[in-house]
Amino acid sequence: MDLDQTVQIVGALLILTGFVGAQFRRLEPHSPLYLGLNEAGAVVLALVAGAESDWGFLLLEGAWAAVTAWSIVQLLRGRGPAAAG
C-alpha cells in the first residue's frame, strides 16, 4: 500500500470514528471531539483530492470541512447547534 492510500484511509477512519461514535451514542454530534474528528478527516481527504485533481471528491470534502469549521467556530463562540427545521 502506498502513502497516498494510507493517508486516505486515515482520513476516512477519522470521519467514520465520529460517525460510528454518534450512531452508538458514544459521541454527541456537536461535541468538540466529534467535530474535531470530522474536520481532521475532511481536511486530509480534501488535500488528497486536490493533489490528485479529483474535483468531485474535493467538492464533497471541501464542503464537509467548511461546514464543520463553521460548527466549530459556533461552538467556540458559545452558540449551540442550529435548530432543526
Secondary structure, 3 states (H helix, E strand, C coil): CCHHHHHHHHHHHHHHHHHHHHHCCCCCCCCHHHHHHHHHHHHHHHHHHHHCCCHHHHHHHHHHHHHHHHHHHHHHCCCCCCCCC
